[in-house]
Amino acid sequence: LLSFINLNIKKKYFYKKFWIPVVINNDTAYRGNYIGLGKYNYVYKKNEQYLKKYRFIIDNLEDKVSKQIFNISNFGEPKYIWKHYFESLFSYPHYTEFLPKNEKSIILNLGVANGFEIPYFLKENVSKLINVDPTGDKLLHPYVKIFCELNNEKIIFNKKYLYDDKRVYLKSEEGKTSVNEIIEEYKLESLDYIKSDIEGFEVYLLEELEVIVDRFRPTLALSIYHRHPIEEQIIEIPYFLISKLKNYKFYIRHYTYNKWDTIIYCCPN
């Protein structure tokens, strides 16, 4: 009954099994059910400002597929997201649809973990693949490690954390960095592709992007599905990018059967 008015009960523990119920406000309490934070965006309330930005984004997406995906990512019930997921199983894998075709491309891979995107990046004509993640190569899948060993002259693992370490999988003693600092550290004269999945801290990357885009005009593949440190990244990040980046085309793709892994691709004309 509490969930009908966006309230929910949380257990506050004092000692092991001893707890008291605490009533909290929760925007994932919906129609008599508690919907977990990571499930589906359609349960969240959208105010008029949200809807205005949504319409602006839809009007500026490049293709019909992007518009459809962005619609179901924001408003679609689970069955529509499942349908899209199964229909696109044999389409492009995560982060790979708009990879650069330049000679000897340079790719920044921000956020790595198991690194399943790395073999796809390496199959292109890459001269340098810089992976930035406090986990380094520790969490790489054995399948991915084979590709790294075969291409070790092209691959760099930088174990600094980007912007904030509150949500990293493994702590690192290497310290903090930013994309501009990475560019300077490796003395990059060109940069063709930036992929980012850094647990919501893409909002800090946005502060650097205008300068980076003016200098290099890379293709961007940025995660927009997180709800931290700002609540509505699925709206705020595309709205910012479309408003700021000139002579770019914008595409939205979605890769899972729940709210995770919605990506915006920004491709220079």
N, C-alpha and C positions, 0 to 999 in steps of 0.2 A: 504493500500500500504506500509506503514511503516513496518508492521509486516513481510513483505517478506525479510527485511534486519535486522530482530531481534530488531526493535525499536518499541516503544509504547508510547502513550500519557497518562500522568498522570495529574490529576488536583491538582494544588498547591493552597490551600485556603489561603486567607488573612483575610477574615472576612465573616462568615456565608456563603452566597451564592456567594460571590465574589471570583473568582478564575481565574488563567491563565493556559493555557496548557504548560506542560513541557515535552520535548521529552527525554525518557530514554531508555537505552539498557536493553533488557529483553529476556532471553533465553526461555521463554514460549510463545513468539510470533512466530507463526509457520504457514507457507503456507497461509498467508492472514487472519489468525484467531488469536485471543488472547486466549491462553489456560491457565486457572487458575493454580496457583502454586500447588494445591493439586490434580490435575487430573491424568495424565498418563505419565509415564517415557519415553515412546517411542518418545515424542516430543523433548526431550533434546538432544543436540549434544554430541556425544561420540568421544573423540579423541583416538589416537592409544594406549596411556597408559591405558585408560579406557578399551578398547577392550582386551588388553593383560591381565589385571587383571581379566576381565570377563572370559576369556578362562581358566585361572588358576583355578578360582573358580569352573567352570563347571566340569573340569577334576577331582576335588576332592570332589564333592558331592556324597553322598552315594547311592542314588537311582534315578531311571528314573523319578519319579514324581518330585523330587527336581530340576532336570535339566530342565524339561519342565516348571515348575513354574518360575524358575529363568529366563528362556528365555523370557517368556511372560511378566514378571514383568519389564524387561528392554526394550524389543523391541516390545511387542505385542500391536497391536491396541486395542481399547476398546472392540470390539466384542469378542476377544479371552479371555480377562480377565473376561468379563461377562459370557462367556461359562463356564470357569473354576469355577467361583463363584457359578453358579446354579447347576453345576454337583457335587459340594462338600458341598452343604447345609446340607446334612445329615451325613457328616463326623465328625471328631473331632472338638469340639469348640476351640476357640482361646486359645493357651498356654497349651493345655491339652494332646496332642498326646504322649508326651514323659515324662509324670510325673513319678517320681521315685516310685518303688515298695518296697523300703526298709522298714523295721520295724521302725516305729516312725520317719518318715522323718522330716527334718527341711527345711522350704521353706522361702526364702526371696522374697517378692513381692514388687518390686520397681516401684512405680507409681500405684495409686489405682483408684481415681475418683469414678465411680459408682460401681466398684468392682465385675463385673459379673464373674470373674474368681474364686472368693473366694469359692463359693459352690463346684466347681469342685476340688479345692485343698483340701477342707475339707473332701471330700468323700474318699480320700486316707488315709492311715494310718499315719496321720500327728501328730507329737507331739508338734510342734511349728510352727506357721505361723506369720512371722514378716512382717507387712505392713508398708512401708516407704513412706510417702507422706504428704506435708504440710496441705492437706485437712483433714487428719485424717479419721474419719468416717462420716464427715459432708455430703459428696456427695453420700454416699452409697444408692443404690436403696433399697426400703422397703423390697423387696424379699430377698436381700442379708443380710439385718440387722437381719432377722429371723435366718439365719444360724450362724451369729456372736453371737447372744444371746444364741443359743443352744450349742455353742462351745467356750464360753468366756474364758475358762481355757486354751485354746490353742492359742488364738489370741492376738497379740500385735499390737497397732497402734502407730507408731513413727511419730511425726509431724514435724520432721526436713526436710529440703530440701536437695536434693543430688546435690552437686557440684556448682549449680548456681540457683538463684531464678528468673531469667528474664522471664521464661515462665510458672511459676506455676499458677494454677487456683485461689488459695487463698493464700495470704501472711500469714506467720507464724512467731511468735516471738521465736520459738524454736531454730533457728539458723541452721547452715550448718552442713552436715555430709558427710561421704563417706562409702563405703561398708566395708572397713577395720575397720573403727571406729564403725560401727554397730556390726561387729563381736566381737570386743573388749568390746563394751558396754554390750552385752548380754552374754559374755563369752562363745561363741559357741565352742564346741569341735568337732562338725561335721556340715556339711552343704551339703544338697543333691540337691537343686534346686534353681536357681536364675532366676527369670523372671524380665525383665526390659522394661518399656515403660515410659521413663522420658524425653519426648519431645526433643530428639536428644542429650542429654548429656551422652548418652551411650559412646561417644568418650572419656569421662573422666574415665568411668568405665573400659575401655580397659587398661588404664594405671595401674590399680590395679590387673587385672585378672590373670596375670602370677603367682603371689605369691599366690593368692587365689586358683587357680587351682592346683598348686603344693601341697598345704596343704590339700585341701578337695576333689578335683576332682568332683565337682558338675555337674549336667546337667544344661545347659544354654539355656534360651529362650529370645533372645534379638531382639528388634525392629530395623529394618535397613531401614525404609522407610522415615525417616526425612531428611530434607535438611539443617539442622542447628545444630551445628555451623560450620560443614563442608558440602560442597555441595553434595557430592556423597556417602552418607552413605551406600546405597544399594550395592556399590562396595567396599568401603574402609573397612567397618566393617567385612564382610566375608573374605576379603583378609587378614586382620590382624589376625583374629582368626584361619584360616586354616594354615597360615604361622607359628603361634606361639604355638598352642595347639597340643601336641603330644599324640598319642594314643586316639584320639577322632574321632567320626563319625559326619558328618555334613549334615543337612537336611534343606531345604527351604520350607516354607509353606506360602500361601497367603490367606487372609480371607475376602476380600471385593471386590466390583465391580469397585473400582478405585485404585489409587496407594497406599492407606493406608494399614497398617497392613500386611506388609511383615515381616516374622519372620525367623531368623536363629536359629535352634536348634543344640546345640553341646552336644553330648552324649559320655561319657567316655566308652572306650572298657571294 
